[in-house]
Amino acid sequence: MTHYEDIKEELNWLENRIHNDHIKHYEYKYFNNIKRISPRGFGTVYKANYRNLSKCFALKKFDDDNTAIKEIVNEVIKINIKSMKPFKKSFV
């Protein structure tokens, strides 16, 4: 599998998970009070509020779009493992 095909497969997996409500999607335009926390290995981390919700969110801005897709998928898998929810990465 080529690098492009691998990225396309990861992106399709991510879009399917969002479409099937396995991953919550938030519209960026509704975030406010955005403050930079720190730069990280692949980009920068910010904290922000969403609409009128009282909880704080972490936003990540990646330096490289190709890396971003892979990192998002890996992070979703890690979060699910930490929360002890059964989760299987499967490409549909």
C-alpha positions in Angstrom: 0.0 0.0 0.0 1.4 3.4 -0.9 1.6 6.3 1.6 -1.2 8.1 -0.2 -3.5 5.0 0.0 -2.7 4.6 3.7 -3.7 8.2 4.4 -6.8 7.9 2.3 -7.8 4.7 4.2 -7.2 6.5 7.5 -9.3 9.5 6.4 -12.2 7.2 5.2 -12.1 5.4 8.5 -12.3 8.7 10.4 -15.1 10.1 8.2 -17.1 6.9 8.7 -16.7 7.0 12.5 -17.9 10.7 12.5 -20.8 9.8 10.1 -21.9 6.9 12.3 -21.7 9.0 15.5 -18.8 7.1 17.0 -16.8 10.3 17.1 -18.4 13.6 18.1 -17.8 16.4 15.5 -17.6 20.0 16.6 -17.8 22.9 14.2 -14.6 25.0 14.6 -16.5 28.3 14.0 -18.4 27.8 17.3 -15.3 27.7 19.5 -14.4 30.8 21.5 -12.0 32.0 24.1 -9.2 30.2 22.3 -5.9 30.3 24.1 -2.6 28.7 23.1 -1.3 26.2 25.7 1.9 25.0 24.1 3.5 23.7 20.9 3.9 19.9 20.7 5.7 17.5 18.4 3.3 17.7 15.5 1.7 21.1 16.1 0.2 23.4 18.7 -2.4 22.7 21.4 -5.0 25.3 22.4 -7.8 25.3 25.0 -11.2 26.7 24.1 -14.9 26.8 25.0 -17.6 25.6 22.7 -20.7 27.8 22.3 -22.2 28.2 25.8 -20.9 25.0 27.3 -19.0 25.4 30.5 -16.5 22.6 29.8 -13.1 23.3 28.2 -11.9 21.6 25.0 -8.4 20.9 23.7 -7.8 21.9 20.1 -4.8 20.7 18.1 -3.5 22.4 15.1 -1.2 20.1 13.1 1.7 21.3 11.1 1.3 18.6 8.4 -2.1 17.5 7.1 -0.8 14.0 6.3 0.4 13.6 9.9 -2.8 15.1 11.3 -5.0 12.3 10.0 -2.8 9.5 11.4 -2.5 11.4 14.7 -6.2 11.9 15.1 -7.0 8.3 14.4 -4.3 7.2 16.9 -5.5 9.6 19.5 -9.1 8.4 19.2 -8.0 4.8 19.7 -5.8 5.8 22.7 -8.7 7.7 24.3 -11.0 4.8 23.9 -8.5 2.4 25.4 -7.9 4.7 28.4 -11.7 5.0 29.0 -11.9 1.2 28.9 -14.6 1.3 26.1 -14.4 -1.6 23.7 -13.1 -0.2 20.4 -11.8 -1.9 17.3 -10.1 -0.1 14.5 -11.8 -1.5 11.4 -11.8 0.0 7.9 -15.2 -0.3 6.4 
